[in-house]
Amino acid sequence: MKTNEYLKELRTALASVMVLVVILCGAYPLAVWGIGQAIFPNQANGSLIQLRGKTVGSSLIAQGFKGAAYFHPRPSAAGQGYDASSSGGSNLGATSRKLIDSVKERIAVYRSENNLTSDAPVPADAVTSSGSGLDPHISLQNAHLQAPRVAKVRNMSQETLRQEIAIHTEGRDLGIFGEPRVNVLQLNLDLDDQR
């Protein structure tokens, strides 16, 4: 090839790169951002929860709640617990002695906290962390087992608390995927707001 042909090929390659940079680094991200803001503004901005004008969390990320007056979320293996910057599971396998021992310990604590008998079944989501360690939901069974403890401390009737659980219950995705679940952060915030 001659020098002129090399220069022509080089110009074509550089022009192609510049066009792709403009499309992939500019136009496409702006289009996705614009569509997200127009169609799904809450989700595109992190599904943030506002309380009295202050951001208190995201409906997509669990927070640790301690104390008998609160519904407790799933255990977390993210960082030091519920650390969104360190999302991840424990990576312990089903036969891991460390996992088995920690689940047994969590079962005992859960039964004790919720005044359950020593042979009462405990929901799996009450004693195992999710893959991300940040799952904001608990099962309906888990919520209903915690309800008597929360109702007693908050001086509420269990029926009123069960109605609150029903209000905060999210159904199956698309009507068929997953199980009904309760968002712990939203439920606890609404219960605090009623005080």
C-alpha positions in Angstrom: 0.0 0.0 0.0 1.0 3.5 -0.7 1.2 6.3 1.9 -2.0 7.9 0.5 -3.9 4.7 1.0 -2.6 4.4 4.6 -3.7 7.9 5.4 -7.1 7.3 3.8 -7.6 4.1 6.0 -6.4 6.0 9.1 -8.9 8.9 8.4 -11.7 6.3 8.0 -10.8 4.5 11.2 -10.5 7.8 13.2 -13.8 9.0 11.8 -15.5 5.7 12.8 -14.1 6.0 16.3 -15.3 9.6 16.7 -18.8 8.7 15.5 -18.9 5.7 17.9 -17.7 7.9 20.8 -20.4 10.5 20.2 -23.1 7.8 19.9 -22.0 5.5 22.7 -20.6 8.0 25.2 -23.0 10.8 24.6 -26.2 10.2 22.7 -27.1 6.7 24.0 -26.5 7.5 27.7 -28.5 10.8 27.4 -31.3 8.9 25.7 -31.4 6.2 28.4 -31.3 8.9 31.1 -34.1 10.9 29.5 -36.3 7.9 29.0 -35.7 6.8 32.7 -36.5 10.3 34.0 -39.7 10.6 31.8 -41.1 7.1 32.3 -39.6 5.8 35.6 -38.5 8.9 37.6 -38.7 7.3 41.0 -36.8 4.2 40.1 -34.2 6.2 38.0 -33.5 8.4 41.0 -32.9 5.5 43.4 -36.4 4.9 44.8 -35.6 7.3 47.7 -38.0 7.6 50.6 -38.6 11.1 51.9 -39.9 11.8 55.5 -40.7 15.3 56.4 -38.6 16.6 53.6 -35.5 14.5 54.5 -34.2 11.5 52.6 -34.2 8.5 55.0 -33.4 5.7 52.7 -34.3 3.8 49.6 -37.1 1.3 49.2 -34.6 -1.0 47.4 -32.0 -1.2 50.2 -32.5 -2.7 53.6 -31.5 -0.9 56.8 -30.8 -2.6 60.1 -33.5 -2.1 62.7 -32.8 -3.1 66.3 -35.2 -3.2 69.2 -38.5 -4.8 70.0 -40.6 -2.0 68.5 -39.4 -2.7 65.0 -39.8 -5.4 62.4 -36.4 -6.8 61.7 -35.1 -7.3 58.2 -33.2 -10.3 56.8 -29.7 -10.7 58.2 -27.1 -9.0 56.2 -23.7 -10.1 55.0 -22.9 -6.8 53.3 -19.8 -5.2 54.8 -20.5 -4.6 58.5 -24.2 -5.1 57.9 -26.6 -3.3 55.5 -23.6 -1.5 53.8 -24.7 -0.6 50.3 -21.2 0.1 49.3 -20.2 -3.4 50.1 -23.1 -5.5 48.8 -22.6 -9.2 48.7 -23.5 -12.5 50.3 -21.5 -14.5 52.7 -20.4 -17.0 50.0 -20.8 -19.8 52.5 -22.0 -23.1 51.0 -24.9 -25.2 52.3 -22.5 -27.6 54.0 -20.4 -24.9 55.6 -20.1 -25.5 59.4 -19.8 -21.7 59.9 -23.1 -21.1 58.0 -24.9 -24.0 59.8 -23.8 -22.7 63.2 -24.8 -19.1 62.4 -28.2 -20.2 61.2 -28.8 -22.2 64.4 -27.8 -19.2 66.5 -30.1 -16.9 64.5 -33.0 -19.4 64.9 -32.5 -19.4 68.7 -32.4 -15.6 68.8 -35.4 -15.3 66.5 -37.5 -17.7 68.7 -36.4 -15.9 71.9 -37.2 -12.4 70.5 -40.6 -13.4 69.2 -41.7 -15.6 72.1 -41.9 -18.7 70.0 -41.6 -22.3 71.3 -38.4 -24.1 70.9 -39.8 -26.2 68.1 -41.7 -23.5 66.2 -40.8 -23.3 62.5 -38.8 -20.2 61.6 -39.0 -18.7 58.1 -35.8 -19.1 56.1 -35.6 -15.3 55.3 -35.5 -14.6 59.1 -32.2 -16.5 59.5 -30.4 -16.3 56.2 -29.0 -13.3 54.3 -29.9 -12.6 50.7 -27.4 -12.7 47.9 -26.8 -9.0 48.0 -27.1 -8.7 51.8 -29.4 -5.7 51.2 -32.8 -7.3 50.5 -35.4 -4.8 51.9 -38.2 -7.4 52.1 -39.3 -10.1 54.4 -41.9 -12.8 53.9 -45.5 -12.5 55.1 -44.9 -15.4 57.5 -41.8 -13.6 59.0 -43.8 -10.3 59.4 -46.7 -12.1 61.0 -44.4 -13.9 63.5 -42.9 -10.6 64.5 -46.2 -8.8 64.7 -47.1 -9.8 68.3 -43.8 -8.5 69.7 -44.1 -5.2 67.8 -47.8 -4.7 68.7 -47.0 -5.3 72.4 -44.2 -2.8 72.6 -46.1 -0.2 70.5 -49.3 -0.7 72.5 -51.2 -1.5 69.3 -53.8 -4.2 68.7 -52.4 -7.1 66.6 -55.4 -6.6 64.2 -54.3 -3.0 63.5 -50.7 -4.1 63.0 -51.8 -6.9 60.6 -53.7 -4.2 58.6 -50.5 -2.2 58.4 -48.7 -5.3 57.2 -51.4 -5.9 54.6 -51.0 -2.2 53.4 -47.2 -2.7 52.9 -47.5 -6.1 51.3 -46.2 -6.2 47.7 -47.6 -8.9 45.4 -45.8 -11.2 43.0 -43.9 -9.5 40.2 -46.0 -9.5 37.1 -48.5 -11.6 39.1 -46.5 -14.8 38.8 -42.9 -14.3 39.9 -41.7 -14.5 43.5 -43.8 -14.5 46.7 -45.8 -11.7 48.4 -43.4 -9.7 50.6 -43.3 -6.8 53.0 -40.9 -3.8 52.7 -39.5 -3.5 56.3 -38.2 0.0 55.9 -41.5 1.4 54.7 -43.5 -0.5 57.3 -41.2 0.7 60.2 -41.2 4.3 59.0 -45.0 4.3 58.8 -45.3 2.8 62.2 -43.0 5.5 63.6 -44.9 8.2 61.8 -48.1 7.1 63.7 -46.6 7.7 67.1 
